[in-house]
Amino acid sequence: MLRSAGDGLGLRNACDGARATWLPFEAPTAMPACYLYILPLPNEDLAKVGISVDPLARVRAFAPRYYECFDLEHSGLVGYDSVAEARRRETALHRRLRAWNATAPLTVPLRAGGHTEWFRGALAILHDEAEADRAAGHLVHLPAGDWWRHRLRQEQAQLYEWIEQYLHDVPAQELPGTALWQGIVDVLDAWPAMGLGVDEVLPDAFQGVYRAYRRAWSAVL
């Protein structure tokens, strides 16, 4: 369920791979009970390894612009039938990779920390372990870019109503000048960041405002 952008998260109740097997994405009919996630930072052999029943909600809790903090295209996800099974696998991996344990980088928000969950120089090992899980019958997305896109599409239909809630109180043209704006665009920018369109599902009155923001943002880059 969408929540107010003013809380700094934007969504959900609940930073700031050469050896991977590239297989066609097959959207599961239902999400596994729990995932083990491998979240590398962009252009670094440094990754966060943990578990979550909903990886998208988890990364949103780490950072408002999680899609810039982590390299989601080259991330990995392994599904398990229970939280307990995923936790056992996570614990086993953390123990095996103890020699590669690293401090949380300064470039990520403190809430994405976790001094036992960061590993430097271990991506190849993590990919091999994920492939071993695939061979054992687990659902594996490696790389997981298409999984994130599928997961974002699942929530896309909620965006119209979410933006409409703001338009009831503030005209679309005035929203960029309010304290709400940064939280709103932090949420919406996930779709273009992952190569997905989002304008067409937004209220007509808001589409032009968001497009103008995106053009200005792209010009700065």
C-alpha positions in Angstrom: 0.0 0.0 0.0 1.3 3.4 -0.9 1.9 5.9 1.9 2.8 9.6 2.2 5.9 10.7 0.5 6.5 13.0 3.5 7.9 10.1 5.6 11.0 10.0 3.5 10.3 6.5 2.2 7.6 7.3 -0.3 6.1 3.8 -0.4 5.2 0.7 1.6 4.7 0.3 5.3 7.5 -1.4 6.4 21.6 3.5 -1.1 21.1 7.4 0.5 28.7 -10.0 -12.0 30.5 -11.6 -15.0 29.9 -15.1 -13.7 26.2 -14.8 -13.4 23.9 -16.9 -15.6 21.8 -14.7 -17.8 18.5 -16.5 -18.2 15.1 -15.2 -19.6 13.0 -13.7 -16.8 9.9 -15.8 -15.9 7.6 -14.0 -13.5 6.5 -16.3 -10.7 2.8 -16.8 -10.2 3.4 -16.1 -6.5 6.3 -14.7 -4.6 8.3 -17.2 -2.5 7.9 -16.9 1.2 11.2 -15.2 1.6 14.2 -14.1 -0.5 17.9 -13.9 0.1 19.1 -10.8 -1.7 22.5 -9.8 -3.1 22.7 -6.0 -3.5 25.9 -4.8 -5.1 26.8 -1.1 -5.1 27.3 0.4 -8.6 30.7 -0.2 -10.1 32.0 -1.9 -7.0 32.6 -5.5 -5.9 30.9 -4.7 -2.6 27.5 -6.1 -1.8 24.9 -6.3 1.0 23.5 -9.8 1.7 20.4 -10.3 3.7 16.8 -11.7 3.6 13.4 -10.2 3.1 9.8 -11.3 2.4 9.6 -8.4 0.0 12.9 -7.1 -1.4 11.4 -4.0 -2.9 9.9 -2.9 0.4 13.3 -3.7 2.0 15.4 -1.5 -0.3 12.9 1.3 -0.1 13.5 1.2 3.7 17.2 1.5 3.1 17.1 4.7 1.0 14.5 6.9 -0.8 16.5 6.6 -4.1 17.4 3.0 -3.6 17.7 2.5 -7.4 20.7 4.8 -7.4 22.2 3.5 -4.2 22.3 -0.2 -5.4 23.0 -1.7 -8.8 19.6 -3.5 -9.1 20.3 -4.6 -12.7 23.2 -6.8 -11.4 21.7 -7.8 -8.1 20.6 -11.4 -7.2 17.6 -12.9 -5.6 17.1 -16.5 -4.4 13.6 -17.6 -3.3 12.9 -19.9 -0.3 9.8 -21.7 0.9 10.1 -20.2 4.4 11.7 -17.4 6.4 13.4 -20.0 8.5 15.0 -21.6 5.5 16.2 -18.3 4.1 17.6 -17.3 7.5 19.6 -20.5 7.7 21.0 -19.9 4.2 21.9 -16.3 5.1 23.7 -17.4 8.3 25.6 -20.1 6.4 26.7 -17.5 3.8 27.7 -14.9 6.3 29.9 -17.5 8.1 31.5 -18.7 4.9 32.2 -15.1 3.8 33.5 -13.8 7.1 36.9 -13.2 5.6 35.3 -10.8 3.1 33.2 -9.0 5.7 33.4 -5.2 5.2 32.2 -2.1 6.9 29.2 -0.4 5.5 30.3 2.2 2.9 29.9 5.9 3.8 28.0 6.5 0.6 24.9 4.6 1.9 22.5 5.8 4.6 23.0 4.5 8.1 19.8 2.6 8.0 21.2 0.5 5.1 24.1 -0.5 7.4 24.4 -3.8 9.2 28.0 -4.5 10.0 27.7 -8.2 9.3 25.9 -7.9 6.0 28.5 -6.2 3.7 31.1 -8.1 1.8 33.9 -6.9 -0.5 35.4 -9.0 -3.2 32.9 -11.9 -2.8 30.5 -11.3 -5.7 31.9 -14.3 -7.7 31.4 -16.5 -4.7 27.9 -15.3 -4.1 27.0 -15.9 -7.7 28.3 -19.5 -7.5 26.3 -20.0 -4.3 23.2 -18.7 -6.0 23.8 -21.1 -8.9 24.1 -24.0 -6.5 20.7 -23.0 -5.1 19.3 -22.9 -8.6 20.6 -26.4 -9.1 19.0 -27.5 -5.9 15.6 -26.3 -7.2 15.3 -22.8 -5.8 13.9 -19.9 -7.8 16.9 -17.7 -8.7 17.0 -14.3 -10.4 20.6 -13.6 -11.4 20.9 -10.9 -12.6 17.7 -9.7 -11.1 16.9 -6.5 -13.1 13.8 -8.0 -14.7 12.5 -9.1 -11.3 12.6 -5.5 -10.1 10.9 -4.3 -13.2 8.2 -6.9 -12.8 7.8 -5.9 -9.1 7.5 -2.2 -10.0 4.9 -2.9 -12.6 2.8 -4.7 -10.0 2.5 -1.4 -8.1 2.2 0.9 -11.1 -1.6 0.9 -11.1 -1.6 2.4 -7.6 0.3 5.6 -8.6 -2.7 7.3 -10.2 -4.7 7.3 -7.0 -1.6 8.1 -4.9 -0.9 11.3 -6.9 -4.6 12.2 -6.9 -4.5 12.3 -3.1 -1.9 15.2 -3.3 -3.8 17.0 -6.1 -6.9 17.2 -3.9 -5.0 19.7 -1.7 -2.3 21.2 -3.9 -2.6 22.1 -7.7 -0.2 20.1 -9.8 1.7 23.2 -10.9 2.4 24.1 -7.3 3.6 20.7 -6.1 7.3 21.3 -7.1 7.5 24.2 -4.7 6.3 22.2 -1.7 8.1 20.1 0.8 6.2 17.1 -0.6 7.9 17.2 -4.0 11.2 15.4 -3.2 9.4 12.5 -1.7 7.0 12.2 -4.6 9.8 12.2 -7.3 12.0 9.9 -5.2 9.1 7.3 -5.6 8.3 8.0 -9.3 11.9 8.1 -10.5 12.3 4.4 -9.8 10.3 3.6 -13.0 12.5 5.5 -15.5 15.6 4.5 -13.6 14.7 0.9 -14.4 13.8 1.7 -18.0 10.0 1.7 -17.4 7.5 4.3 -18.5 5.4 5.9 -15.7 4.0 9.1 -17.2 1.0 7.4 -18.8 -0.4 6.1 -15.5 -0.3 9.5 -13.8 -3.2 11.9 -13.7 -3.3 14.2 -16.7 -2.9 17.3 -14.7 0.3 15.9 -13.2 1.9 14.4 -16.3 3.2 17.7 -17.7 4.7 18.7 -14.4 6.6 15.5 -13.9 7.8 15.5 -17.6 9.2 19.0 -17.1 11.0 17.9 -13.9 12.5 14.9 -15.8 13.7 17.1 -18.7 15.3 19.5 -16.3 16.8 16.6 -14.3 18.2 15.0 -17.4 19.7 18.3 -18.6 21.6 18.7 -15.3 23.1 15.2 -15.8 
